[in-house]
Structure formats: C-alpha cells, structure tokens
Amino acid sequence: MPITNPAILEHRFLAEMLDSSYYPTAVVQQGVEILQDLSAQIEATQPRNLDALYALTNAATERFNELVDAFYDAGSEIDTVARDCIAVDVLFIAQTYGFADADIEELTATRDW
C-alpha cells in the first residue's frame, strides 16, 4: 500500500545522516526504507492505541538492529547522532499519524544501539 499522508511524503527521513559522509549512504537508505515501510504499515493497519503503535515501531526498530553490522562493516556505527536522528523520525511518524502522546523511548524500546 503506498503512503498517502502528505507530511510523510514530503519529509526527508534521516536527513542528518544522509548529509554526513560518516554514514554509508546505502545503509542509511535502508533505514529510510524502514521508516517508509513503518509509515505504510500505520496507514494500512490504522493502530487504535499506543500499544498497537508501539508493536509496529518496535518491529521497525528490530529492522534497524539488523543494520548495526552493515554500519560497522562500512566503518560507521549507529552512534548518538544516528540514534537521535532515528528516534526523532519515528516520533515524527507517530505524531503525524495522530499519536501526540507517544513516548520517544517506547517507540524504539527494542533498540540494540
């Protein structure tokens, strides 16, 4: 299902990471795809409460966990800047879809980074 929310379509996910030569573009692009997939899943399933939203965001976080080795292999890592960038974008997604009370820590609670 394609994303229809205009704010999501216009948002440049992981911009700070994409703008830095420290992060491998191809791996960051995989992260962008995770966030786009999360947005599409929210639109498709329309979670009714925070617990349902957190299930989706934590599944997306698990996918970011799988990228840790790819970052290391490219001489990079999911450092403090990257962690903040990812978490802020997940929060942006939650708020854009009407979850103003979403907790930034709960959104990425399953992170290994």
KEFILO-453201 format. One record per residue (C-alpha): residue in three letters; x, y negated, z negated. Coordinates in steps of 0.1 Angstrom, whole numbers, padded with zeros to 4 digits, always signed. Example, Ala and Ser with C-alpha at 12.3 -4.5 7.8 and 13.67 -1.06 7.14 Angstrom:
// residues 2
ALA+0123+0045-0078SER+0137+0011-0071
// end
This chain:
// residues 113
MET+0000+0000+0000PRO+0015-0033+0010ILE+0019-0061-0016THR-0008-0089-0012ASN+0000-0112-0041PRO+0014-0144-0025ALA+0035-0153-0055ILE+0052-0118-0054LEU+0057-0120-0016GLU+0074-0154-0020HIS+0096-0145-0049ARG+0132-0138-0043PHE+0139-0109-0066LEU+0173-0105-0083ALA+0184-0138-0067GLU+0212-0145-0092MET+0227-0110-0085LEU+0223-0114-0047ASP+0241-0147-0049SER+0271-0133-0067SER+0299-0114-0050TYR+0304-0094-0082TYR+0273-0073-0075PRO+0273-0050-0045THR+0246-0062-0021ALA+0234-0028-0010VAL+0229-0016-0046VAL+0212-0049-0056GLN+0189-0044-0026GLN+0179-0011-0040GLY+0169-0029-0072VAL+0149-0054-0052GLU+0131-0024-0037ILE+0123-0010-0071LEU+0107-0043-0081GLN+0087-0045-0049ASP+0076-0009-0055LEU+0066-0018-0090SER+0045-0047-0077ALA+0028-0024-0051GLN+0021+0001-0078ILE+0005-0025-0100GLU-0017-0037-0072ALA-0027-0001-0063THR-0034+0011-0098GLN-0045-0021-0115PRO-0034-0012-0150ARG-0061-0021-0175ASN-0039-0028-0205LEU-0004-0033-0216ASP+0003+0004-0223ALA-0006+0012-0187LEU+0016-0016-0175TYR+0045-0005-0197ALA+0042+0030-0183LEU+0048+0015-0148THR+0075-0009-0158ASN+0094+0018-0178ALA+0092+0041-0148ALA+0108+0013-0127THR+0134+0008-0154GLU+0143+0045-0152ARG+0150+0039-0115PHE+0173+0011-0124ASN+0190+0035-0148GLU+0198+0057-0118LEU+0217+0029-0102VAL+0242+0025-0130ASP+0267+0048-0114ALA+0263+0031-0080PHE+0272-0002-0096TYR+0303+0014-0113ASP+0314+0031-0081ALA+0313-0003-0064GLY+0334-0019-0091SER+0305-0036-0108GLU+0280-0029-0136ILE+0247-0039-0150ASP+0261-0065-0173THR+0244-0092-0194VAL+0237-0114-0164ALA+0222-0084-0145ARG+0202-0072-0175ASP+0187-0107-0179CYS+0180-0110-0142ILE+0162-0077-0140ALA+0142-0082-0172VAL+0131-0117-0162ASP+0119-0105-0128VAL+0100-0076-0145LEU+0084-0102-0168PHE+0076-0124-0138ILE+0058-0095-0122ALA+0038-0087-0154GLN+0028-0123-0158THR+0019-0127-0121TYR-0005-0098-0124GLY-0022-0113-0155PHE-0003-0098-0184ALA+0007-0130-0201ASP+0013-0112-0234ALA+0037-0086-0220ASP+0068-0082-0242ILE+0100-0085-0222GLU+0117-0059-0244GLU+0088-0034-0240LEU+0088-0039-0202THR+0123-0024-0199ALA+0123-0003-0231THR+0137+0028-0214ARG+0169+0010-0201ASP+0203+0025-0205TRP+0221-0007-0197
// end
